[in-house]
Amino acid sequence: MIVTNNLKDFKDEYLCEYGLSAKSADDFIADIIDLNHETAVEAFRKLVLNRRNPDLDEYQVLDNLRKNALKNSADYLHALL
């Protein structure tokens, strides 16, 4: 698996020759969240608690994720909170 937001340069036809596939960071993270909801939410909450300079709450962190091309992942986490 190649995780990249530059999917246009990683054609499926070429990657298949090597047993690889490409996935966006957002899709990859959403898949990881899907594997274990409880662990994902716990990890997210730890990230928020350890966030400094500036201190942000859960929803502000989710907004930052959305602004950084992780909309699906942020929406998924938001639904689990």
N, CA, C and O atoms as CSV, one atom per row, in Angstrom:
chain,resi,resn,atom,element,x,y,z
A,1,MET,N,N,0.846,-1.171,0.000
A,1,MET,CA,C,0.000,0.000,0.000
A,1,MET,C,C,0.893,1.237,0.000
A,1,MET,O,O,1.827,1.356,0.793
A,2,ILE,N,N,0.582,2.136,-0.899
A,2,ILE,CA,C,1.235,3.440,-0.933
A,2,ILE,C,C,0.194,4.457,-0.483
A,2,ILE,O,O,-0.879,4.558,-1.078
A,3,VAL,N,N,0.508,5.203,0.556
A,3,VAL,CA,C,-0.402,6.227,1.056
A,3,VAL,C,C,0.115,7.568,0.565
A,3,VAL,O,O,1.215,7.997,0.914
A,4,THR,N,N,-0.705,8.221,-0.254
A,4,THR,CA,C,-0.312,9.494,-0.854
A,4,THR,C,C,-1.553,10.273,-1.245
A,4,THR,O,O,-2.597,9.695,-1.547
A,5,ASN,N,N,-1.429,11.575,-1.237
A,5,ASN,CA,C,-2.516,12.405,-1.757
A,5,ASN,C,C,-2.278,12.738,-3.225
A,5,ASN,O,O,-3.045,13.486,-3.832
A,6,ASN,N,N,-1.222,12.183,-3.786
A,6,ASN,CA,C,-0.869,12.392,-5.184
A,6,ASN,C,C,-1.250,11.138,-5.994
A,6,ASN,O,O,-0.402,10.526,-6.643
A,7,LEU,N,N,-2.514,10.777,-5.943
A,7,LEU,CA,C,-2.972,9.538,-6.557
A,7,LEU,C,C,-2.815,9.519,-8.079
A,7,LEU,O,O,-2.669,8.451,-8.673
A,8,LYS,N,N,-2.844,10.681,-8.701
A,8,LYS,CA,C,-2.784,10.718,-10.169
A,8,LYS,C,C,-1.457,10.181,-10.716
A,8,LYS,O,O,-1.397,9.723,-11.857
A,9,ASP,N,N,-0.409,10.235,-9.913
A,9,ASP,CA,C,0.889,9.743,-10.365
A,9,ASP,C,C,1.144,8.281,-10.014
A,9,ASP,O,O,2.221,7.753,-10.291
A,10,PHE,N,N,0.162,7.630,-9.410
A,10,PHE,CA,C,0.298,6.227,-9.028
A,10,PHE,C,C,-0.852,5.442,-9.661
A,10,PHE,O,O,-1.857,5.152,-9.012
A,11,LYS,N,N,-0.684,5.110,-10.914
A,11,LYS,CA,C,-1.724,4.425,-11.683
A,11,LYS,C,C,-1.895,2.981,-11.217
A,11,LYS,O,O,-0.918,2.270,-10.984
A,12,ASP,N,N,-3.141,2.565,-11.088
A,12,ASP,CA,C,-3.448,1.199,-10.646
A,12,ASP,C,C,-2.821,0.151,-11.554
A,12,ASP,O,O,-2.322,-0.866,-11.073
A,13,GLU,N,N,-2.842,0.389,-12.858
A,13,GLU,CA,C,-2.300,-0.587,-13.806
A,13,GLU,C,C,-0.820,-0.873,-13.527
A,13,GLU,O,O,-0.379,-2.021,-13.592
A,14,TYR,N,N,-0.080,0.158,-13.224
A,14,TYR,CA,C,1.350,0.010,-12.946
A,14,TYR,C,C,1.590,-0.631,-11.576
A,14,TYR,O,O,2.406,-1.543,-11.446
A,15,LEU,N,N,0.884,-0.154,-10.574
A,15,LEU,CA,C,1.078,-0.653,-9.210
A,15,LEU,C,C,0.709,-2.130,-9.082
A,15,LEU,O,O,1.339,-2.867,-8.325
A,16,CYS,N,N,-0.311,-2.557,-9.821
A,16,CYS,CA,C,-0.753,-3.963,-9.757
A,16,CYS,C,C,0.366,-4.914,-10.154
A,16,CYS,O,O,0.445,-6.033,-9.645
A,17,GLU,N,N,1.229,-4.476,-11.059
A,17,GLU,CA,C,2.353,-5.314,-11.483
A,17,GLU,C,C,3.248,-5.692,-10.295
A,17,GLU,O,O,3.926,-6.719,-10.330
A,18,TYR,N,N,3.249,-4.873,-9.263
A,18,TYR,CA,C,4.102,-5.083,-8.102
A,18,TYR,C,C,3.303,-5.476,-6.863
A,18,TYR,O,O,3.841,-5.518,-5.756
A,19,GLY,N,N,2.035,-5.758,-7.053
A,19,GLY,CA,C,1.193,-6.145,-5.926
A,19,GLY,C,C,0.894,-4.998,-4.984
A,19,GLY,O,O,0.643,-5.211,-3.797
A,20,LEU,N,N,0.920,-3.787,-5.503
A,20,LEU,CA,C,0.686,-2.596,-4.691
A,20,LEU,C,C,-0.604,-1.906,-5.091
A,20,LEU,O,O,-1.158,-2.158,-6.162
A,21,SER,N,N,-1.065,-1.043,-4.226
A,21,SER,CA,C,-2.175,-0.154,-4.545
A,21,SER,C,C,-1.915,1.171,-3.838
A,21,SER,O,O,-1.122,1.246,-2.899
A,22,ALA,N,N,-2.590,2.200,-4.301
A,22,ALA,CA,C,-2.422,3.529,-3.706
A,22,ALA,C,C,-3.737,3.962,-3.078
A,22,ALA,O,O,-4.820,3.652,-3.573
A,23,LYS,N,N,-3.612,4.679,-1.989
A,23,LYS,CA,C,-4.786,5.155,-1.275
A,23,LYS,C,C,-4.465,6.536,-0.721
A,23,LYS,O,O,-3.333,6.806,-0.319
A,24,SER,N,N,-5.465,7.403,-0.703
A,24,SER,CA,C,-5.257,8.728,-0.120
A,24,SER,C,C,-5.085,8.598,1.389
A,24,SER,O,O,-5.530,7.623,1.995
A,25,ALA,N,N,-4.442,9.583,1.979
A,25,ALA,CA,C,-4.248,9.582,3.431
A,25,ALA,C,C,-5.598,9.563,4.144
A,25,ALA,O,O,-5.763,8.877,5.153
A,26,ASP,N,N,-6.556,10.315,3.617
A,26,ASP,CA,C,-7.875,10.373,4.236
A,26,ASP,C,C,-8.545,8.999,4.228
A,26,ASP,O,O,-9.084,8.571,5.249
A,27,ASP,N,N,-8.517,8.312,3.104
A,27,ASP,CA,C,-9.116,6.981,3.020
A,27,ASP,C,C,-8.379,5.983,3.909
A,27,ASP,O,O,-9.004,5.137,4.549
A,28,PHE,N,N,-7.063,6.081,3.948
A,28,PHE,CA,C,-6.267,5.183,4.787
A,28,PHE,C,C,-6.613,5.357,6.266
A,28,PHE,O,O,-6.827,4.374,6.975
A,29,ILE,N,N,-6.666,6.595,6.727
A,29,ILE,CA,C,-6.979,6.863,8.133
A,29,ILE,C,C,-8.402,6.432,8.458
A,29,ILE,O,O,-8.647,5.861,9.520
A,30,ALA,N,N,-9.345,6.700,7.556
A,30,ALA,CA,C,-10.726,6.262,7.781
A,30,ALA,C,C,-10.798,4.739,7.902
A,30,ALA,O,O,-11.551,4.216,8.723
A,31,ASP,N,N,-10.020,4.031,7.090
A,31,ASP,CA,C,-9.972,2.573,7.187
A,31,ASP,C,C,-9.417,2.125,8.531
A,31,ASP,O,O,-9.912,1.162,9.116
A,32,ILE,N,N,-8.399,2.813,9.024
A,32,ILE,CA,C,-7.811,2.481,10.326
A,32,ILE,C,C,-8.832,2.720,11.440
A,32,ILE,O,O,-8.952,1.911,12.360
A,33,ILE,N,N,-9.561,3.825,11.354
A,33,ILE,CA,C,-10.601,4.116,12.344
A,33,ILE,C,C,-11.640,2.996,12.340
A,33,ILE,O,O,-12.116,2.572,13.393
A,34,ASP,N,N,-11.980,2.527,11.152
A,34,ASP,CA,C,-12.996,1.494,10.998
A,34,ASP,C,C,-12.577,0.163,11.627
A,34,ASP,O,O,-13.429,-0.629,12.030
A,35,LEU,N,N,-11.281,-0.082,11.713
A,35,LEU,CA,C,-10.799,-1.336,12.285
A,35,LEU,C,C,-11.133,-1.475,13.767
A,35,LEU,O,O,-11.432,-2.570,14.243
A,36,ASN,N,N,-11.081,-0.353,14.494
A,36,ASN,CA,C,-11.360,-0.406,15.921
A,36,ASN,C,C,-11.793,0.982,16.387
A,36,ASN,O,O,-10.963,1.837,16.694
A,37,HIS,N,N,-13.096,1.184,16.432
A,37,HIS,CA,C,-13.644,2.494,16.794
A,37,HIS,C,C,-13.178,2.982,18.154
A,37,HIS,O,O,-12.794,4.141,18.311
A,38,GLU,N,N,-13.213,2.088,19.141
A,38,GLU,CA,C,-12.879,2.500,20.503
A,38,GLU,C,C,-11.426,2.971,20.608
A,38,GLU,O,O,-11.146,3.997,21.228
A,39,THR,N,N,-10.515,2.225,20.006
A,39,THR,CA,C,-9.102,2.597,20.046
A,39,THR,C,C,-8.867,3.898,19.297
A,39,THR,O,O,-8.073,4.734,19.730
A,40,ALA,N,N,-9.553,4.070,18.176
A,40,ALA,CA,C,-9.395,5.294,17.388
A,40,ALA,C,C,-9.860,6.517,18.176
A,40,ALA,O,O,-9.184,7.545,18.187
A,41,VAL,N,N,-10.995,6.406,18.823
A,41,VAL,CA,C,-11.516,7.529,19.611
A,41,VAL,C,C,-10.604,7.804,20.799
A,41,VAL,O,O,-10.341,8.963,21.120
A,42,GLU,N,N,-10.120,6.757,21.453
A,42,GLU,CA,C,-9.193,6.935,22.577
A,42,GLU,C,C,-7.915,7.639,22.117
A,42,GLU,O,O,-7.437,8.554,22.787
A,43,ALA,N,N,-7.371,7.224,20.998
A,43,ALA,CA,C,-6.150,7.853,20.469
A,43,ALA,C,C,-6.411,9.307,20.098
A,43,ALA,O,O,-5.575,10.174,20.355
A,44,PHE,N,N,-7.560,9.577,19.498
A,44,PHE,CA,C,-7.909,10.946,19.128
A,44,PHE,C,C,-8.022,11.819,20.372
A,44,PHE,O,O,-7.521,12.943,20.393
A,45,ARG,N,N,-8.671,11.311,21.392
A,45,ARG,CA,C,-8.837,12.101,22.625
A,45,ARG,C,C,-7.492,12.361,23.300
A,45,ARG,O,O,-7.283,13.437,23.859
A,46,LYS,N,N,-6.581,11.392,23.255
A,46,LYS,CA,C,-5.232,11.608,23.792
A,46,LYS,C,C,-4.517,12.687,22.992
A,46,LYS,O,O,-3.835,13.541,23.559
A,47,LEU,N,N,-4.673,12.647,21.677
A,47,LEU,CA,C,-4.068,13.673,20.822
A,47,LEU,C,C,-4.576,15.052,21.220
A,47,LEU,O,O,-3.792,15.994,21.336
A,48,VAL,N,N,-5.876,15.175,21.428
A,48,VAL,CA,C,-6.470,16.462,21.809
A,48,VAL,C,C,-5.949,16.908,23.172
A,48,VAL,O,O,-5.600,18.075,23.346
A,49,LEU,N,N,-5.892,15.997,24.136
A,49,LEU,CA,C,-5.419,16.353,25.481
A,49,LEU,C,C,-3.962,16.801,25.483
A,49,LEU,O,O,-3.579,17.666,26.271
A,50,ASN,N,N,-3.154,16.222,24.610
A,50,ASN,CA,C,-1.732,16.563,24.557
A,50,ASN,C,C,-1.440,17.736,23.630
A,50,ASN,O,O,-0.290,18.156,23.504
A,51,ARG,N,N,-2.454,18.256,22.994
A,51,ARG,CA,C,-2.291,19.379,22.057
A,51,ARG,C,C,-1.997,20.643,22.843
A,51,ARG,O,O,-2.724,20.990,23.774
A,52,ARG,N,N,-0.937,21.325,22.467
A,52,ARG,CA,C,-0.550,22.573,23.124
A,52,ARG,C,C,-0.218,23.623,22.054
A,52,ARG,O,O,0.154,23.312,20.923
A,53,ASN,N,N,-0.369,24.845,22.466
A,53,ASN,CA,C,0.077,25.985,21.666
A,53,ASN,C,C,-0.458,25.973,20.244
A,53,ASN,O,O,0.313,25.695,19.325
A,54,PRO,N,N,-1.664,26.243,20.022
A,54,PRO,CA,C,-2.685,26.601,21.008
A,54,PRO,C,C,-3.447,25.370,21.485
A,54,PRO,O,O,-3.482,24.336,20.817
A,55,ASP,N,N,-4.053,25.512,22.661
A,55,ASP,CA,C,-4.957,24.479,23.154
A,55,ASP,C,C,-6.193,24.481,22.261
A,55,ASP,O,O,-6.761,25.538,21.985
A,56,LEU,N,N,-6.604,23.319,21.817
A,56,LEU,CA,C,-7.794,23.209,20.979
A,56,LEU,C,C,-8.695,22.121,21.560
A,56,LEU,O,O,-8.210,21.135,22.115
A,57,ASP,N,N,-9.997,22.307,21.430
A,57,ASP,CA,C,-10.908,21.250,21.850
A,57,ASP,C,C,-11.089,20.246,20.712
A,57,ASP,O,O,-10.552,20.429,19.619
A,58,GLU,N,N,-11.845,19.194,20.977
A,58,GLU,CA,C,-12.024,18.130,19.989
A,58,GLU,C,C,-12.547,18.657,18.654
A,58,GLU,O,O,-12.075,18.246,17.594
A,59,TYR,N,N,-13.508,19.554,18.707
A,59,TYR,CA,C,-14.145,20.037,17.489
A,59,TYR,C,C,-13.226,20.955,16.689
A,59,TYR,O,O,-13.286,20.984,15.460
A,60,GLN,N,N,-12.388,21.694,17.382
A,60,GLN,CA,C,-11.406,22.523,16.684
A,60,GLN,C,C,-10.350,21.655,15.999
A,60,GLN,O,O,-9.912,21.966,14.891
A,61,VAL,N,N,-9.942,20.572,16.654
A,61,VAL,CA,C,-8.986,19.647,16.032
A,61,VAL,C,C,-9.623,18.996,14.811
A,61,VAL,O,O,-8.981,18.860,13.769
A,62,LEU,N,N,-10.884,18.595,14.937
A,62,LEU,CA,C,-11.582,18.013,13.787
A,62,LEU,C,C,-11.657,19.010,12.632
A,62,LEU,O,O,-11.470,18.636,11.475
A,63,ASP,N,N,-11.928,20.264,12.940
A,63,ASP,CA,C,-11.951,21.287,11.890
A,63,ASP,C,C,-10.592,21.422,11.215
A,63,ASP,O,O,-10.509,21.582,9.997
A,64,ASN,N,N,-9.526,21.356,12.012
A,64,ASN,CA,C,-8.179,21.414,11.426
A,64,ASN,C,C,-7.911,20.214,10.525
A,64,ASN,O,O,-7.292,20.354,9.470
A,65,LEU,N,N,-8.370,19.048,10.931
A,65,LEU,CA,C,-8.207,17.862,10.080
A,65,LEU,C,C,-8.939,18.057,8.752
A,65,LEU,O,O,-8.411,17.731,7.689
A,66,ARG,N,N,-10.150,18.588,8.823
A,66,ARG,CA,C,-10.923,18.839,7.597
A,66,ARG,C,C,-10.190,19.829,6.684
A,66,ARG,O,O,-10.161,19.652,5.467
A,67,LYS,N,N,-9.610,20.850,7.270
A,67,LYS,CA,C,-8.887,21.857,6.480
A,67,LYS,C,C,-7.624,21.290,5.844
A,67,LYS,O,O,-7.082,21.863,4.899
A,68,ASN,N,N,-7.158,20.154,6.374
A,68,ASN,CA,C,-5.932,19.541,5.879
A,68,ASN,C,C,-6.210,18.253,5.106
A,68,ASN,O,O,-5.445,17.292,5.182
A,69,ALA,N,N,-7.302,18.250,4.369
A,69,ALA,CA,C,-7.651,17.173,3.432
A,69,ALA,C,C,-7.959,15.845,4.113
A,69,ALA,O,O,-7.761,14.784,3.520
A,70,LEU,N,N,-8.440,15.893,5.351
A,70,LEU,CA,C,-8.831,14.671,6.055
A,70,LEU,C,C,-10.308,14.742,6.448
A,70,LEU,O,O,-10.684,14.395,7.567
A,71,LYS,N,N,-11.129,15.194,5.512
A,71,LYS,CA,C,-12.547,15.413,5.774
A,71,LYS,C,C,-13.270,14.137,6.172
A,71,LYS,O,O,-13.992,14.130,7.168
A,72,ASN,N,N,-13.094,13.064,5.423
A,72,ASN,CA,C,-13.794,11.810,5.734
A,72,ASN,C,C,-13.389,11.271,7.104
A,72,ASN,O,O,-14.234,10.805,7.869
A,73,SER,N,N,-12.113,11.337,7.405
A,73,SER,CA,C,-11.622,10.861,8.698
A,73,SER,C,C,-12.185,11.705,9.838
A,73,SER,O,O,-12.610,11.167,10.861
A,74,ALA,N,N,-12.190,13.010,9.665
A,74,ALA,CA,C,-12.723,13.910,10.685
A,74,ALA,C,C,-14.220,13.690,10.875
A,74,ALA,O,O,-14.706,13.662,12.005
A,75,ASP,N,N,-14.941,13.536,9.786
A,75,ASP,CA,C,-16.379,13.294,9.881
A,75,ASP,C,C,-16.666,11.966,10.570
A,75,ASP,O,O,-17.600,11.867,11.366
A,76,TYR,N,N,-15.872,10.950,10.270
A,76,TYR,CA,C,-16.026,9.634,10.886
A,76,TYR,C,C,-15.793,9.728,12.393
A,76,TYR,O,O,-16.594,9.227,13.182
A,77,LEU,N,N,-14.693,10.370,12.787
A,77,LEU,CA,C,-14.406,10.546,14.217
A,77,LEU,C,C,-15.506,11.343,14.903
A,77,LEU,O,O,-15.939,11.009,16.006
A,78,HIS,N,N,-15.946,12.389,14.242
A,78,HIS,CA,C,-17.000,13.242,14.803
A,78,HIS,C,C,-18.253,12.411,15.086
A,78,HIS,O,O,-18.891,12.586,16.125
A,79,ALA,N,N,-18.604,11.520,14.178
A,79,ALA,CA,C,-19.789,10.676,14.352
A,79,ALA,C,C,-19.615,9.703,15.531
A,79,ALA,O,O,-20.599,9.290,16.146
A,80,LEU,N,N,-18.381,9.348,15.838
A,80,LEU,CA,C,-18.112,8.400,16.924
A,80,LEU,C,C,-18.031,9.058,18.299
A,80,LEU,O,O,-18.137,8.382,19.322
A,81,LEU,N,N,-17.844,10.364,18.320
A,81,LEU,CA,C,-17.694,11.063,19.612
A,81,LEU,C,C,-19.024,11.160,20.349
A,81,LEU,O,O,-19.083,11.715,21.446
